[in-house]
């Protein structure tokens, strides 16, 4: 199914640039005080949910402080605010969807992806009571973080398209943070949302139905979902800080994946996502054992994973031969020399 979203991407980026001057102060700071002498690095994320789990695990466990970094999380209410915060200088790192990141770089060449932070899609499509199949969503409303630019929007396009629905068959509603989108479905304001554990369980307990898992599509399972982006000028001026940040990121992945840390990670998930122990353990299993199983431990971005992400979103004017212009894996590779993080055997990262 052909899906031309060139106009949508261009419009989303125009809004991103327009919002730059207003970006400072729009987010909710979920960080804490750092160690004396540590370099503060602020990272902007669209919401505090399981897709951004590594950030709160790193902060709660104090992992970045071991590398001289005070990790400060700035949580926004929607994906449309993440890149403006980076462009405006209120954050030094942002975590947009991979297609959103590349589309931004086409308008702002001074940006660069330095980490691939989530592979595949952890999302399931959940429909309200009475919606029993993807086909039933024709003519209905689906709430996503940001219509036209967010990761769940692109996932919806790919998944619905594979099941016979065109982009115009569904009305996409910008719902903002996960909690707001879940509430919209519970109230009957929309007909479906894309979400992950523990929100799936919260919705199904009230009679809503899982209609499918996005990762069932091979192209989605192997596509880069989220990426960490920086300004090239900032990264060049703060080279050592970026490398230390990457060391902290790699150490966090190793910590999360170590079975010996299972109980600590589950406790952090339960606290941050306001769920019980079973719900937190479900999140642990879903993300760390399954959804992130093929995420490179170094954070290096591979050409195939980014190609698949862009194919799903149909970001224009990008070919496999030009992808290396959007990614700088050198920081991840340098960090790995210190942490000992080993690239996946199947990885062919672009440098």
N, C-alpha and C positions, 0 to 999 in steps of 0.2 A: 504494500500500500504506500503510495507516494504521499509524503507529508512535507509540504514546503513551509518551514517555519522561519525563513529568512527575515520576513517582516517582523515576526514576533521577537526574534533575537535582537534585531536592530532596535526595536522599540524598547526592549528591556534594558539594553545597554545605554540608550539615550537617557532613560530614566535614572540609571545608575550614575552616569556622569553628572546629570542635573542635580542629583541629591548630594553630591560630594561635599559642597559647602555646608550642608546641614548635618553631616554625618556625626560630628563630634557630639558625644553626650546622648546619642539616641539609644545606646545599648544599656543593658543591665549588667553591671559588673558583678561577676560571681567569683572573683578572685579574692585572695587574702594577702596579708602582709608577707613580704619576702625576706629572705635571710639578708643580714647586713652585708653590703658590698655586692649583692647579686644584681645582674642586669635584668631589668623588667622587660618582658616581651609580651605584648597584648595580642591575643588572637580572637578574631571575631567569628562567631558561629551563629547560625540561624535560630537555633533553639537547643535547649539542654535535653537531649534525648539519647536513646541507645546508639544512634548513628554517630554521635559525637562522644562516645563513651571514653575513648582514650584520654580525652582532655580532662574529664573530671577524675578519672583514675590517677592520672599523672599528678594533678593538683592535690587530691586527698592523700595520696601516699608520699607526697613531697619528693617525687623522683627527679624533677628538673633541678631542684636546689642542689643536688649532688654534682650538677654540671655548671653551677654558677648562674642559673637562670631562675628568675621569679616569674613563673607562668601565670599570667593574668587573663582570665576568661571574660570576654565581653559578649553577653548573650543578647541577641536582637530578637525582634518579634517576627521577622520574616527574612527570606533569602535576599530580597531586594535591597536590604540595608547592609549586607555583609561587605560587598565590594566598595560601596561608597565610603565605608569606614576606613578601608585600606587606602583608597585614593586620597582621602582627606587627611590621613596621617594619625587618626585616633587609634588605629591598630597597626601593628607591624606585619601581622600574618592574618590571612583570612582563609576560610575553608568553604569555598563555593562548590557547587557541582562541577564535574569536569567539563561538560559542555559550556556551562556558564563561564568558567575560567577562560577557555579558549576564545569564546565570543568576546569576552572583555579584552583580551590581548589583541584582538583584531582592531579594536577601537583605541586601545591604550598600549602601544608596543613596549612601554617601560615596565611591564609586569612579567612575572615568570613563575611557572609551577616548579616547586622544589621537592614536593612529596606527593605520592599517591597514597591517600589515607583510608580508602575503603573500596574494595573490589566488589563487583556484583551489586545486587540490590537486596537489602534486608526487608523489603516491603511486601506486604500482602494487601490485596484489594478486599476491603470489607464493605459489604452492602447492608443497607437497613433492612428491617423485617419486610418480607414480601419481595425482595430482590433476590432471585435465586441463581442467576447466571450473569455473565458479562453481557450477553445479548440484552438482558433486561435493563441495562443502563442506557440504552439508546433513548435520547431525548431527556436524559436525567442530568442532575447536577453532581459533580464530583469535586470535593474540596481538596486543594493542594496547597503547599506552602506558598508558592508564588506562581501563578499561571503565566506560562511563557518562559520561565527561567529556572525553576527549582528542580532538584533531582527527582522528586516524586512526580512532577509534571512530565518530565522526559520518560520516566519509567511507565507512567500511565499511557503515554502515546504509543510506546513500543508494545506494551502488553495488550492494550485494547485493539491496536492495529492487527496484532497476530491473531486476535479472536474476532476479526471482521468488522470492527467499529472504526469509522474514519474520525479524524480530529473534530469535524463539525457535527458528528453524531452525539457528542457529549458536550455539556457546558461546564467549563473549568472555572472554578471559583477560587480566588485567592483567600485562603483561610488563615495564613500566618502560622504561629507556633503549633506544635502537635496537639497540645492540650486544647487549644481553641478549635482545631479541626475535629477532634474527637467529640467535643461538646456539641459541635454543629450537627454531627451525625446523630448523637443521642437525642437532640432536641427535634430532629426531623427537618432541619433547615436544608440539609443536603442528603443525597441518596447514597453516597459512597465516599470513602476516604482510602488513602494508602497509608499504612502504618506498620509498625513492627512491635514485637513484644516489649513491654508488658501491655501496651495499649490494645493489642489484638484480643487478649484475654478479657480486658475490661469491657470491650464491645460485645464479644460473643456471649458473655455472661448475661447480657440483657436481651439476647435473642437475635442480635445481628449476625450475619453470616459471612465467613471467609469465602470469597469467590475464586481466589487463585493466588499463587505466589509468583512474583515477577521473576525470581531466579529460576523458574522452570524454563524460561527461554534461554537457550545456550548463549546467545549473543549478549544477553543481560548479565548472565552469571560471570562472564569473563571480561566484562567492561569495567572501566574505572568509574566509580560513582562520585567520589569526592577527592579533592586535591587541595594541598596547601599552597597558597600563592603569596608572593612578596613583591615589593617594588625592587627592580633590579638595582636601582641607585642605592637603596637602603642596604640591600644584601652585600653590595660591593664595599660600601663604607663600613659595614659591620660584619665582615667575613667570619671572624672568629666566633661572634655571637650566633650567627646562623649555623655554623658547624656544631656548636655546643647545643643549640636548640635541636638539631637533628640527632645528636647523641642522646638527648633526653627522650626524644620521640622513639628512637630505636630501643632504648632501655625500657620504656613503658610497654611497648609491644611484647618484649621478652618477659616482662613481669606479668602481664595479663595472660600470656600463653603458658606460663609455668604452672603445672598442676599443684605445686606446693603453695601457690598463692590463691588458690581457688576461693577459700573462705573469705579472705580479705577483699578480693574483687567482688564477690557476691554481696558482701556487706556494704561496699561502696555503692553498688548498683541499687540495692534496696533503699539506701538512704537518699540518693540523688534522684531516683525515679519514683520515689514514694510508693514502693510496692513491697509485698511480703517476700519471705525467703524463697518460696517456690517460684514466684514470678521472677525474682532476681536470678535464680538459677536457670530458669528458662531463657532469660536474656543472655546469660553467660554461654549456654550451650548453642544458642542460635547464632550469636555473633562470633564468639571466639573459636568455637569448634567447627562451625559450619560456614557462615557467611564470609569470614575473614581467613579461611583456610588457605586461600591462594593469594593473599596479600603479601607482597615481598617484605621480608623483615627489615630491609634497609630503607624502605620507602621509595626506592627507585621506581620510576614510571616506565612501563614498557610501551613500545610502539603499538603492538596489537591491542592492548587494553584501552589505550586512548583512541585508537581508530574505531573500535567498537562503540565506545561512548559517543563519539561524534556521529557515527552512522545512525545511531538510535535517535539522536536529536536533529540530524540533518543540519548541523552548523555549516554554513556555506564557506566556500573558498579555502578548504583545508584538505590536503591530501597527505597520504602516508609519508611522502618524501619531504614534506614541510613540517612535520610534527616536532622534529628536534628543535625547531626555532621557538617552540613554546615551553620547552622543558629544560631545566638545568639539574642534572643528576649529580653534579660534582660535589655538592654539599653532602648529600646522602652517602656518596662513596667515601668521602673524607671522614665523615662521622663513623662509618662502619670500621675504619681502620682502628679507631679507638675502642669501640664497643664490641667488636668481634662479630657484628651482625653479618650473616651470610646470605647472599642473594639466593633466590630460588633457583634450583638447577635448570628450570625451564625458562627462566627469565632472560630476555634479550633486551636489556634496557637501552634506551636512547641516551646519548651523552650530550 
